[in-house]
Amino acid sequence: MPEKKTIERAHKAKRQGKAPTTQAGEFVREEIEHVREGKHGARSTKQAIAIGLSKARRAGVRLKPPAKGRTSRATRRRAQRDYAVGRTHPRRKPSARRARATLRALKREPKRTVSSKALSRQARRSAQRRKAA
């Protein structure tokens, strides 16, 4: 469940007319902070970003799921489901059992995945994949 401050920041960005990706950025930032604080880990930098985007969609940010061919089918379907939940039931908590299972799995993951070095490496890789402007 995202923190109240994060949701407020995202709402503020929406009021200012910012893009959905900017609004979702608040949730990604929160997720990275959680890993850095040691609340849980992540297997990769991509995973930490994906968790943040998922939380954003579930909180009602109108961030469209990725297009066909950009990600795996499973990721796209999960994103579609999160998007639908955010549109119909904003800020709905997952079941206690599911939340506990997710947290236990994430606690086993390393914390170094969101170090400055790792984030820099991830940003460079994704920039290389995009076309030159």
N, C-alpha and C positions, 0 to 999 in steps of 0.2 A: 504494500500500500504506500503510495507516494506521500511525502510529508506535506503538511498544509502550506508551508512556505513555497514549496515547489509549484503547487497548483496555483497559488496566488500569483507567482511570477509569470506562469504560463498564461493566466487570464489577462494579466497586465499587457503582455506582449500581443495578445489577441486584440485587446481594446485599441492598442496602438497601430493595428493593421499589419502586424508582422506576419511573415509566412509561417505555415504550419511547422516547417522544419526548425524554425527559430524557436517556436513554442516548445517543440519536442526536445530541443537542445537543453532545456532546463532539467528535464527528466534524465537525460543522459549524464549531465553534470552531477546530478544527485547520485546516480548509480556509481559513477567513478569515485565520488567522495566516500560512498559506503565501502567500496573495496579498499580504498586507501586507509580508511579508519579501522579496517579489519573486521567489519561486521560479517563479511563473507568474501569469497574470492571469485575469480572467473577463469575459465580455461584459456580464453584469449581476449584481446582488446575488442575484437569484433563481437564477442559474446556480451561483454559489458555494455557496448553500444546497443546491441539488439535488445537486451533486457530493458534499457532505458526507453527505447522506441516503443516496445510492447506496453510498458507502463503508461506512456503518453497516449497511445491509442485507446487503452482501457479507461483513461481518465477523461476522454472526450475530445482530444486533439484530432482535428480532421486531417490526419496524415495518411494518405492513401497507401495501400499495400504495394509492395514492389511489383513492377510489370513482369510479364511472362518472359523467361529467359535471363532475368537478372539474378534470381536466386533459385534455390531448390523449391520444389513443389510444396514440401512440408512447411518451409519457412513462410511461403506465400499464403498457404492456407491458415497458418497460425495468425499471421498478420491480418487476414481477412476476418477471422473470428474475433480478434481483439478490437478491430475497427468497428465491427457490428455491435459488440458489447458496449463500447464507448458511446455509440450512437443511441442505444436503447436504455442502458443502465449505467449511467456515469458513476464512477467511484464505487463500484460493487466489489466487495471483498471476496477473495477466493475462499474455498472451504478451509477450515483449520488444518485438516489432514493434508491437503495439497500444499498449503503454505509451509507447513512443517517439513514435508518431504523435499520441497524445493530448497528451503534454507539449509537443510542437512547436506544436500548434494553440493550446494555452493560453498559451504564451509570447508569442504574437502579440497577445494580448488586453490591454486596459488594466488598470492596477492600482488605479485610483481607485474601482472598483466596490464596494469594501468599506471605504470611508472612513466615519467616524462619521456624516457627513451622509447618505451613500447608504444605510447600514443603517437609520438613523432614518426616512428616507423610505419604505423598504421596509416597516418595521414598522408605520408609520402606515397605509400603503395596505392591508396585509393585515388590520389591525384594523378599518378602515372596511368591508371586505368581509364581516366577520363580523357576526352579529346583535348588537344591544345586549343586554347581560346582563339 
